[in-house]
Structures are given as structure tokens and as C-alpha cells.
């Protein structure tokens, strides 16, 4: 007759298996974050170059029946050209954001969080490259924007680029993950944990 199995005998392998799974999840999550960031950055650089090549004559291109326009502009500030006289601040803020993402990624094992942080990272680097390498000079460069909703002059909504879109999508996803209790380490916050906070 087999000996009865103690509860602790079952729990130890389960914990070990869980730890092994979580340790394997970290490199995958970091790879997803890095791949997403590189993809966003590459797409942003490519589309900005296309805009510079094809829209430099000042014309606008109407798409989707006027839902979207392609109009080349140079932005020295943030959205809606806010802070245009303080361009040098934006690269500093970007470096702080990138540092924060690197710090947050120490516990990263969640694929949705990896996607979110990758979108933010790629978007931040896309606009940082403009700030560093474009005219009028390093840390004062103007960001290339070329996407405008509903009209060709950015009225009612800021003209933006793919880096801006990635940043917004990444932040929205991060907020949703927080609201649904999904943690960066791949675990999920229980209702009792929220009540304790």
C-alpha cells in the first residue's frame, strides 16, 4: 500500500516549477520589450524620412476620405507645440523616462507589460533622435510630425508622428494593466491585496 503523500511534499515541486517558469519568462519578456522598441524606432525613422522626402514642398496628402492628412511640420515643443521655447528640457525628460523603464524592467516577466514598455521606449527614442540630430542643433532639434486628423493643419488635434502614437498606446496599455491588477512580474493582484492598500 503506498504511503500517504504529505501536503508539503506536493507544494515544494509546485513552487520550484513556478520559479523555473518565472525565470524563463524574464528573458522572453525582455526580448519582447527590446524587439517592440526597435520595431517602433525603425518604423518611426523610416516614416519620418518618407515624410521629409515626399512632403517637403508643403503639400498635404488626403487619406481615408479626409480622416487623415499627411502634412509635414517641425515641432520644437510637446503636443500642440507646448513648451517650444524650452526644447532642451524634452531630451532630459526622455532620458529620465528611459531610465525609469530600465529600472522597471528588472522585474519584467509579463508579456503585456513588455509590449507596453517597448512601445514607450521605442516612441521615446524616436523623438529623442530628432531632438539630438535635427536642426537647429543637438538637444534643440525639432521633431518631425506629419499625421493630422480631420484636417491638414492640425486644428483640434495636434499633428503627430508614429513615435507619439507608440508612446500614447504604451501609456494607455500600462494604465489598463495597472487598473486590472496585472503586475510587471507576471502575477495578478488579488482583490484582498487592493483592499489592503
C-alpha positions in Angstrom: 0.0 0.0 0.0 1.5 3.4 -1.0 2.4 5.8 1.7 0.1 8.9 2.0 1.6 12.0 0.4 2.1 14.9 2.8 0.8 18.3 1.5 4.3 19.8 1.8 5.7 17.1 -0.5 3.4 18.4 -3.3 3.9 22.1 -2.6 7.7 22.1 -3.0 7.8 20.8 -6.6 5.0 23.3 -7.5 6.9 26.2 -6.1 10.1 25.1 -7.8 8.2 24.7 -11.1 6.6 28.1 -10.7 10.0 29.7 -10.0 11.5 28.0 -13.0 8.7 29.2 -15.3 9.1 32.7 -14.0 12.8 32.7 -14.5 12.3 31.6 -18.2 9.7 34.3 -18.6 12.1 37.1 -17.9 14.4 36.7 -21.0 11.3 36.3 -23.2 9.7 39.5 -21.8 12.9 41.4 -22.2 13.2 40.2 -25.8 9.6 41.3 -26.5 10.3 44.7 -25.0 13.5 45.2 -26.9 12.0 43.9 -30.2 9.0 46.2 -29.9 11.2 49.2 -29.1 13.5 48.5 -32.1 10.5 48.0 -34.4 8.8 51.2 -33.3 12.1 53.1 -33.6 12.8 51.7 -37.1 9.2 52.4 -38.3 9.3 55.9 -36.9 12.7 56.8 -38.6 11.5 55.3 -41.9 8.2 57.2 -42.0 9.8 60.5 -41.0 12.2 60.1 -43.8 9.4 59.4 -46.2 7.6 62.5 -45.0 10.7 64.6 -45.4 11.3 63.2 -48.9 7.7 63.5 -50.2 6.1 66.4 -48.3 8.9 68.9 -48.2 7.2 71.0 -50.9 4.5 71.9 -48.4 1.6 70.0 -49.9 -0.8 67.8 -47.9 -2.0 64.4 -48.8 -5.6 63.5 -48.0 -6.2 59.9 -46.9 -9.3 57.8 -45.9 -11.8 60.4 -47.2 -10.3 63.2 -45.1 -10.0 61.3 -41.8 -6.2 61.5 -42.0 -3.9 64.0 -43.7 -0.1 63.9 -44.3 1.3 67.3 -43.6 5.0 67.9 -42.8 5.7 70.1 -39.8 8.6 70.6 -37.4 7.7 70.8 -33.7 10.1 72.4 -31.2 7.8 71.6 -28.2 5.5 68.9 -27.0 1.9 68.2 -28.2 0.3 71.3 -29.7 3.8 72.9 -29.7 3.6 73.4 -25.9 7.0 74.5 -24.5 8.5 75.3 -27.8 10.9 77.8 -26.1 12.2 75.0 -23.8 13.3 72.4 -26.3 16.3 71.3 -24.3 14.1 70.1 -21.4 12.5 67.3 -23.6 15.6 65.3 -24.1 16.3 65.4 -20.4 12.7 64.2 -19.7 13.2 61.4 -22.2 16.4 60.2 -20.6 14.6 60.1 -17.2 11.7 58.1 -18.8 14.2 55.6 -20.4 16.0 55.2 -17.1 12.7 54.6 -15.4 11.8 51.9 -17.9 15.2 50.2 -17.5 14.6 50.2 -13.7 11.1 48.8 -14.1 12.3 46.1 -16.4 14.3 44.5 -13.6 11.1 42.6 -12.5 9.7 42.2 -16.0 8.1 38.8 -16.7 4.8 39.9 -18.2 4.4 40.0 -22.0 1.6 42.7 -21.9 3.9 44.8 -19.8 6.8 44.1 -22.1 4.8 45.3 -25.0 3.7 48.4 -23.1 7.2 49.3 -22.1 8.6 48.5 -25.5 6.1 50.9 -27.1 7.0 53.7 -24.7 10.7 53.1 -25.1 10.6 53.0 -28.9 8.5 56.1 -29.0 10.7 58.0 -26.6 13.9 57.1 -28.6 12.2 58.1 -31.9 11.6 61.6 -30.8 14.9 61.8 -28.8 16.7 61.1 -32.1 15.1 64.1 -33.6 15.9 66.3 -30.6 19.6 65.2 -30.8 20.3 65.1 -34.5 17.9 67.5 -36.3 18.2 71.3 -36.8 18.7 73.7 -35.2 21.2 71.7 -33.2 21.9 69.0 -30.6 19.4 68.8 -27.8 17.4 71.6 -29.5 16.3 69.7 -32.6 12.7 69.9 -33.8 10.6 66.8 -34.1 9.3 65.8 -37.5 5.5 65.4 -37.4 3.3 64.6 -40.3 0.0 62.9 -39.3 -3.1 65.1 -38.8 -6.7 64.0 -38.1 -9.7 65.5 -39.9 -7.8 68.5 -41.4 -4.5 69.3 -42.9 -3.4 72.0 -40.4 -3.7 70.2 -37.0 -6.7 72.2 -35.9 -8.4 70.5 -33.0 -5.8 67.8 -32.7 -2.0 68.0 -32.7 -0.1 66.9 -35.8 1.9 63.9 -34.6 4.2 61.0 -35.7 4.4 57.3 -35.2 6.7 57.7 -32.1 3.9 59.8 -30.5 1.4 57.1 -31.3 3.5 54.4 -29.8 4.0 56.5 -26.6 0.3 57.0 -26.2 -0.6 53.4 -26.9 2.1 52.2 -24.5 0.9 54.5 -21.7 -2.8 53.6 -22.2 -1.9 49.9 -22.1 0.2 50.5 -18.9 -2.8 52.2 -17.3 -5.1 49.3 -18.3 -2.7 46.8 -16.9 -2.5 48.7 -13.6 -6.3 49.0 -13.4 -6.8 45.3 -13.9 -4.1 44.4 -11.3 -1.6 42.9 -13.7 1.9 43.2 -12.3 5.2 43.5 -14.2 6.4 40.3 -12.7 3.6 38.3 -14.3 1.4 37.9 -11.2 -2.0 39.4 -10.8 -3.1 41.5 -7.8 -5.9 39.9 -5.8 -8.9 41.9 -4.5 -7.6 41.3 -1.0 -4.3 43.0 -2.0 -6.1 46.0 -3.3 -8.2 46.3 -0.1 -5.1 46.2 2.0 -3.7 49.2 0.0 
